[in-house]
């Protein structure tokens, strides 16, 4: 599964050639060349080493970096470069030791903290990584805070912490408002969290600076598809097919496998995080705000309770219209849920609600609104896996929600494909088996489809009878 990639470590900005001056000895035409500064010579070797490393010539890369180390062993940049080399050749212990040496030599070198933090995040040492990246930001005179904030955000995404990732990406953009990677990553996160308008604004900002790639075009297509913006969908489709015909994104699009894209996978990660969040918070002992549950009691029970209250004390005022409300913690509310079988039909019925799906709403947002899980909504409404919801659809919210009776859908003999359609979506919409759809139309799962094309929704052999 393709993930959002961690930023490449900030290495160095160096010139490959150092300026060398010559002087003339007084009374002679002989020219002498002064001894080159050891640090400058080391930096030249570093630049050569990194250049070889990027070209895949690891032997020459190591030779030049070792030469730099012999010229200026006290230079933090040398050990930073050595650490980067060790990362590329998977010698991780040596890489970590080189980063530590660089920090010991220059405690205020922010690049060392940033690179070491990014390295530890790639190794799954998330807490240490974030501490180092925050230390990089706190170093005096550090001008690449946007890089480090984005690294923290991507590190948080590796942990499926979407809320904090979004916060750090916002900080990255505040430090560099035109940073393309931060704008793109935040747009991806907003898409995953179903905040489509915000995702579109960020993508527009990035593309207005001519930062366009097949990844950004595909993300724009997915956003437009969710918003049913067919004009944007058509523009993105044409751009993919004409400008990036050989890209992985275009291949996924042509094969109708958009659910395998990195953005769909990211949205799936967010969905899983929402499903698991309540259990994880309880396990971690997070204090939750109290929730208020109001139960409507039968008239006889209310009358009995009022009589008991008035008999118990004449000094306590009796509420005029009493509704029994209880303040329960999350763990207590779980106990209430376990005892739902003991509630009367009136009690259970009072907790059931209906929700009419609005434009651009998703199961994620509805689940958050009612403080329930997506799996609950799917169960209460007998939804199929990956079944899309549409504007105007009624969803039941509640433990005892009645099973929703699916309306009968008239299936035409043939269907004209629209922009944004996939064979899977068509099969779901008309409740036709995908295997039958492929068989009737002599297609495979890899067959491309295009807008305007007609396909059979019923067996053509039966239609001819």
Buried (B, 14 or more C-beta within 10 A) or exposed (E): EEEBEBBEBBBEEBEEEEEEEEEEEEEEEEEEEEEEEBBBBBBBBBBBBBBBBEEEBBEBBBBBBBBBBEBBEEBBBBBBBBBBBBBEEEBBEBBBBBBBBBBEBBEEBBBBBBBBBBBBBBBEBBEEBBBBBBBBBEBEEBEBBBBBBBBBBBBBBBBBBBEBBBBBBEBBBEBBEEBBBBBBBBBBBBBBBBBBEBBBBBBEBBBEEEBBBBBBBBBBBBBBBBBBBBEBBBBBBEBBBEEBEEBBBBBBBBBBBBBEBBBBBBBEBBBEBBBEBBEEEEEEEEEEEEEEBEBBBEEEEBEEEEEEBEEEEEEEEEEEEEEEEEEBEBEBBEEBEEEEEEBEEEBBEBBBEEBEBEEBBBBBEBBBEBEBBBEBBBEBBBBEEEEEBEEEBEBBBBBBBEEBEEEEEEEEEEBEBEBBBBBBBBBBBBEBEBEBBBEBBEBEEEEEBEBEEEBBBBEEEEEEE
